[in-house]
Amino acid sequence: MYRTPDTLVIHPSILYFGTPVVLITTRNVDGSTNITPMSSAWALADRVVIGLSGGGQGLANLLREGECVLNLAGEDMHEAVERLAPTSGRNPLPAWKREHGYRHEADKFALAGLHAQPSLTVAAPRIAECPLQLEAVLVQSTFRSLEAWRDDADGFSILELEVLHVHAHADIVVPATQHIDPVRYAPLFYLFRHYVGRGAALGKTFKAQV
């Protein structure tokens, strides 16, 4: 006989229930590159929707330039991602970031030990180490204000991006196809502020093409 699991009504401080880690590259006003670690994204068709808190350099760059690269980190990149996590391209720092231990960092590629590669269409470079790199342009942005949000940020932006080009490491592409090999592709996930890997494959949906 089936027994319904016990449940609790809880109020977690964050709702990162398992999303891929994305390193967003954007171009600064002076032509240098900013890298923004982010884990609030979902994709449908050729669109990716992301969420970014207000007051960040990456958001300012994306709104100004109208383009970016979404670099999806591999599970072996968690240390590089964490080196970027407490940094900001903004100078001076927003008050809430300074109070939460962030610091300004101008050269995030050097800090994280990552390497830049030119993009085909957008001005911002790709991150060579990331197994998937998506060049994208901004389609629409919506700002959401929250009364309980942090000081200077006072809310967040929801951004719809159109993907123009997908760059994939050759070793994760099924030979002679346009498909990613789900066995060899190992993305990094952010799960309630912990980095986790993919784990064992459990099956596939009826729509799977490989």
Salt bridges, closest charged atoms under 4 A:
ASP6 OD1 - ARG3 NH2 3.51
ASP46 OD1 - ARG47 NE 3.25
GLU65 OE1 - ARG27 NH2 2.80
GLU65 OE2 - ARG64 NE 3.22
GLU129 OE2 - HIS115 ND1 2.50
GLU135 OE2 - HIS167 NE2 2.70
GLU160 OE2 - ARG47 NH1 2.58
